[in-house]
Amino acid sequence: MFFMAPPRFFQFTLSLLLMIFSLAASPGVFAAEELVVYSARKEHLIKPVLDHYTKKTGVKIKLLTDKAASLLVRLKTEGVNTPADLLITVDVGNLWQAVEQDVLLQINSEVLKENVPHHLRDPKGRWFGLSIRARTIVYNTEKVQTADLSTYEALGEAIWKGRLCLRTSKKVYNQSLVAMMIAELGTEKTEQVIKSWVNNLAAPVFSSDTKVLEAIAAGQCDVGIINTYYYGRLMRKKPSLPLALFWPNQKGRGVHVNISGAGVTKHSKKQKAASAFLEWLSSKAAQNLFADGNMEYPVNPKVKTASEVAAWGRFKQDESNLAKAGELQKEAIRLMDRVGYK
Ligand code: FE
């Protein structure tokens, strides 16, 4: 009887078997997932990292790039209907805003705890640093003796009168820097320091770190405070500029560092896959891809810094938890306003 079964039945059984075999042979078919990433990092920096992950795992990644503030509004507005699984942004101040807006999921991952140093992740597991940028002192090598440099605070001393250039206090980088100073020194002392900086300004505040660097190189001022990768970018283009980095507060709390980082969104429908992707971003395999493109430092201590960045020298970094920069952000803004730091 069996041999008498109609050919159509055989065809059906055969194709069913084939389907089962092919599914079993390629687990990617089951894993074929798509993640949606909202990113405030520039597309050219993040895209190669995402492509690498897709190639490795088969997980497709849709990228939406915008400014951090716009992405937060979008996440908040979309609420439970958001297609986003992961938010990637720069500066802990922005990640803190995301926490405030309640758009990030608390995750408990041993991998992330292992790969991301304690001070560079949220104690509650809602955001994790993925690369480090130092906000340090830069000086004109033709006009400044390094012996005269020591701390951020000392940039307010009389010797720097009319010689300091700063970026606007509206930028979150400076808000985080001042918030961390409040955390370490207290409000009163920090207010004195920032007031003394304002008194020493050589020019009105600038709209970007690069403009600060260019003003120092041009001799408009002699010292300033910038994120390391802006220095790296400019020196790559114009290596002969008379600029160098100085690592302040080495006998004390260390250099202020900040992060670019990420969190899984609270309303992601693929929290497991999103967490796995975040874990991978902190791994050895991804860290150089993530950090080197923007001349930043990997967060994972087991990963080597790119040689071009390592050449700027080793330094002690401030290891206080960056969550403070978020908690004290509003206070920092008010303080800067009080002392006339525009
Ligand atoms: Fe930047």
Residues whose N, C-alpha, C, O or C-beta is under 5 A from the ligand:
A	BS01	FE	none
